[in-house]
Amino acid sequence: MGEPRWKIHFGDDSFKNAMKYIREKKFADLQDSLLDEYYEKIKRVEYSAVALALIIVSATIVDVIQG
């Protein structure tokens, strides 16, 4: 049968809904270690993205002030 594949199409909310479900940790009562891993990975990526954005904004501000 092959491996399952993500079917992401514009206008299809299934991926967005799945991400929201995981982000809000609504799966906690399932005690699913795989979902726990996904949750931790998503959180790390989100925190990294925020940190990178702050670094970029800070560097831009410093550059403008010095410029």
Stockholm file with secondary structure:
# STOCKHOLM 1.0

chainA/1-67         MGEPRWKIHFGDDSFKNAMKYIREKKFADLQDSLLDEYYEKIKRVEYSAVALALIIVSATIVDVIQG
#=GR chainA/1-67 SS CCCCCCCCCTTCCHHHHHHHHHHTTTTGGGCCHHHHHHHHHHHHHHHHHHHHHHHHHHHHHHHHHHC
#=GC SS_cons        CCCCCCCCCTTCCHHHHHHHHHHTTTTGGGCCHHHHHHHHHHHHHHHHHHHHHHHHHHHHHHHHHHC
//
